Amino acid sequence: MTVGFVSIIGAGPGDPDLWTVRAARRIAEADVVFYDALTDAAGLVGRTSARCFSVGKRAGERGVCQQTIHELLIRTARRGKHVVRLKSGDPFVFGRGAEESIALAAAGIPFEVIPGVSTAIGAPALAGIPVTHRGVASGLLVVSGHRPEILRGVLSGVRPGRLTVVVLMGIARRRDVVASLVECGWALETPTAIVTAAATTAQEVWTGRLDTLISAECGLLPGVIVVGDVVGVREIVGRFAGQTAATVGVRHGGS
Ligand SMILES: C[S@@+](CC[C@H](N)C(=O)[O-])C[C@H]1O[C@@H](n2cnc3c(N)ncnc32)[C@H](O)[C@@H]1O
């Protein structure tokens, strides 16, 4: 029996420029790509001759269910194909990459996992927010805002202070996110940011305080919430975010 292979790949926040070299190589070589809603489908054009299928869903939408995705991966690999499963950020950070790995292992399909730049650190970095700036934050807590009761349980286990909290899937649940943080001792004036559509041309950054997070205008694009004093560092570092050697006029090899 021919057995194919599955590469579970993290695509990073958006721009294919942030794919790892290994990810780009596997995508180029693949026969079939199944990609998520938050990966940049346009970025696949010209980078692979694989057949590409969207299997993603955005928050609140109906999409292909997880069990069907497992079956698609297994069935396609069993036809001897090299399958790429492309996910936003890192596959193992709130990405269901583990569920897919477990399903493949149970089916006896060989696979690999290629890490990607998680939006939990990539989105703040692109906005000029260093999540563990020395002397300001000595820890990072990455949580999902999707289920408020779980969020509260996680937050109640840590003391507010020299810690940065990054909330994924929390934009639509900002009221609950703020309530949970305040209940767990976070001050209303804690510096807070939202980075939406990071690494895309639509990237936007809002900064304020925890108590103004609820009223922040940030649209419907996917975004991360960053809570902690490191947000203040953006005043210095953020001024340079988005620049490249080319945009400031540096000529490579120049003297
Ligand atoms: C299902 S989680 C996937 C997380 C992903 N595995 C990671 O490591 O970043 C989806 C959440 O990732 C965040 N996200 C994804 N793409 C983003 C982007 N380009 N900019 C900001 N946040 C993004 C949002 O919080 C979104 O609700």
The ligand as a Tripos MOL2 file, in Angstrom:
@<TRIPOS>MOLECULE
LIG
   27    29     1     0     0
SMALL
NO_CHARGES

@<TRIPOS>ATOM
      1 C1         -7.3290   29.7900   16.1620 C.3       1 LIG1
      2 S1         -6.2130   30.9890   16.7640 S.3       1 LIG1
      3 C2         -4.7630   30.5130   15.8800 C.3       1 LIG1
      4 C3         -3.4880   30.9760   16.5450 C.3       1 LIG1
      5 C4         -2.2500   30.6030   15.7630 C.3       1 LIG1
      6 N1         -2.0590   29.1660   15.7580 N.3       1 LIG1
      7 C5         -1.0070   31.2820   16.2860 C.2       1 LIG1
      8 O1         -0.0680   30.6310   16.7430 O.co2     1 LIG1
      9 O2         -0.9540   32.5160   16.1760 O.co2     1 LIG1
     10 C6         -6.7750   32.3910   15.8810 C.3       1 LIG1
     11 C7         -6.3550   33.6800   16.5650 C.3       1 LIG1
     12 O3         -5.0240   34.0310   16.2020 O.3       1 LIG1
     13 C8         -4.8930   35.4320   16.1850 C.3       1 LIG1
     14 N2         -4.4700   35.8540   14.8290 N.ar      1 LIG1
     15 C9         -4.3800   35.0820   13.7250 C.ar      1 LIG1
     16 N3         -3.8790   35.7880   12.6890 N.ar      1 LIG1
     17 C10        -3.6550   37.0390   13.1530 C.ar      1 LIG1
     18 C11        -3.1220   38.2190   12.5880 C.ar      1 LIG1
     19 N4         -2.7060   38.2710   11.3230 N.pl3     1 LIG1
     20 N5         -3.0150   39.3170   13.3820 N.ar      1 LIG1
     21 C12        -3.3870   39.2930   14.6680 C.ar      1 LIG1
     22 N6         -3.8950   38.1900   15.2600 N.ar      1 LIG1
     23 C13        -4.0200   37.0860   14.5190 C.ar      1 LIG1
     24 C14        -6.2480   36.0070   16.5600 C.3       1 LIG1
     25 O4         -6.2730   36.1970   17.9600 O.3       1 LIG1
     26 C15        -7.1580   34.8910   16.1470 C.3       1 LIG1
     27 O5         -8.3920   34.9630   16.8290 O.3       1 LIG1
@<TRIPOS>BOND
     1     1     2 1
     2     2     3 1
     3     2    10 1
     4     3     4 1
     5     4     5 1
     6     5     6 1
     7     5     7 1
     8     7     8 2
     9     7     9 1
    10    10    11 1
    11    11    12 1
    12    11    26 1
    13    12    13 1
    14    13    14 1
    15    13    24 1
    16    14    15 ar
    17    14    23 ar
    18    15    16 ar
    19    16    17 ar
    20    17    18 ar
    21    17    23 ar
    22    18    19 1
    23    18    20 ar
    24    20    21 ar
    25    21    22 ar
    26    22    23 ar
    27    24    25 1
    28    24    26 1
    29    26    27 1
@<TRIPOS>SUBSTRUCTURE
     1 LIG1         1 GROUP 0 **** ****
